[in-house]
Amino acid sequence: MSVQDKVIEIIADQLGVSAGEVTPDKTFDELGADSLAVVELVMAFEDEFDVEVEESQASELKTVKAAIDFLNGLTS
């Protein structure tokens, strides 16, 4: 499974939306995530990809594409 597919799966599961709604251009806000939900998403990314995301880095993750690109950079 690609990083993009896994990120979309995590976001859909965490936010209770369908994977079809989770497109790279969507912001977490558009998908119904409040600030606590975004923190939980980042923790889920850390667990799934075995990485550590600094708070300053996490605050930059506003869109699905930003999360995918960031995690691709950490895991490649």
JOFENLIN-V820354 format. One record per pair of residues at least 4 apart in sequence whose C-alpha atoms are under 8 Angstrom apart, sorted by the first residue. I is the first residue (numbers start at 1). J is the second residue. D is the distance in whole Angstrom. If there is no record, write none. Layout:
I_J_D, I_J_D
This chain:
1_5_6, 1_6_6, 2_6_6, 3_7_6, 3_68_7, 3_71_7, 3_72_7, 4_8_6, 4_68_6, 5_9_6, 6_10_6, 7_11_6, 7_45_7, 7_64_8, 7_67_8, 7_68_7, 8_12_6, 8_19_6, 8_22_6, 8_23_8, 8_64_8, 9_13_6, 9_19_6, 10_14_6, 10_41_7, 10_44_7, 10_45_8, 11_15_6, 11_17_8, 11_19_8, 11_22_7, 11_41_7, 12_16_6, 12_17_5, 12_18_6, 12_19_5, 12_22_7, 13_17_7, 14_37_8, 14_40_8, 14_41_7, 15_31_7, 15_32_7, 15_33_7, 15_37_7, 17_21_7, 17_22_8, 17_31_8, 18_22_7, 21_31_8, 22_26_7, 22_31_7, 22_64_7, 23_64_7, 23_65_8, 24_63_7, 24_64_5, 24_65_4, 25_63_7, 25_64_6, 25_65_6, 26_30_6, 26_31_7, 26_63_6, 26_64_6, 26_65_8, 27_31_7, 27_62_6, 27_63_4, 27_64_6, 28_32_7, 28_33_5, 28_34_8, 28_38_7, 28_62_6, 28_63_6, 28_64_7, 29_33_5, 29_34_7, 29_62_8, 33_37_5, 33_38_6, 34_38_6, 35_39_6, 36_40_6, 37_41_6, 38_42_6, 39_43_6, 39_58_8, 40_44_6, 41_45_6, 42_46_6, 42_53_7, 42_58_7, 43_47_6, 44_48_6, 45_49_6, 45_50_8, 45_51_8, 46_50_5, 46_51_5, 46_52_6, 46_53_7, 47_51_7, 49_71_8, 49_75_7, 51_74_7, 53_57_6, 53_58_6, 54_58_6, 55_59_6, 56_60_7, 57_61_7, 60_66_8, 61_66_5, 61_67_6, 62_66_7, 62_67_8, 63_67_6, 64_68_6, 65_69_6, 66_70_6, 67_71_6, 68_72_6, 69_73_6, 70_74_6, 71_75_6, 72_76_6
